[in-house]
Amino acid sequence: MPKNSNRSALTKKAQVTIPKKIRSFLGLRPGDAVEFVVRHNEVKIVPLSSDLEGNFGKVFPNKKPEEFNIIRSLTEEQIAKETANEVH
């Protein structure tokens, strides 16, 4: 009996390996997400896109951006004070 490369067996942990031909056809690589869609007693495997644009704005920084002009000004003032104290 010829080996059917589109078959896979369920493991003890209820996991299944997607056959290479199917992964190639769907353009899947390790780490890619898929969705299982059930319709009329059939299950479809649908690749999920993970584009950056789709996730834009969903993550927020912990801090506000630094005001580098203010930091530079404060640093220059501190250096000037330290330099003036060394001269006297």
Secondary structure, DSSP 4 states (H G I P E B T S, - for coil): ----TT-----TTS--PPPHHHHHHHT--TT--EEEEEETTEEEEEEPP--HHHHTTS---SSPPP-HHHHHHHHHHHHHHHHHHHH-
